[in-house]
Amino acid sequence: MSYICPLCNGLVVPEQACPHCLQGLSECGKLNDYTGPYSPYATSITSSTSDEEGSSCIHLMYCHHCQTGTLQPVAMWDMSGNL
């Protein structure tokens, strides 16, 4: 099966509100882009999540108003047979 992240591929626009101040969050990319596959700071969530599993892609969201970051799991879309 082939899974893609709709946020990574620009198929959806993130419109989440900050859990602290309710202002709009900016999407800053995949968490894996910051940690990398061999990072000592990688969590068990990122190391167990991959495109082949089809579960979720973890993205870093940032609030410019209160200067806080949060992790947002994005459900992967199954693209097998839709190409």
Secondary structure, 3 states (H helix, E strand, C coil): CCEECCCCCCCCCCCCECCCCCCECEEEEEHHHHHCCCCCCCCHHHHHCCCCCCCEEEEEEEECCCCEEEEEEEECEECCCCC
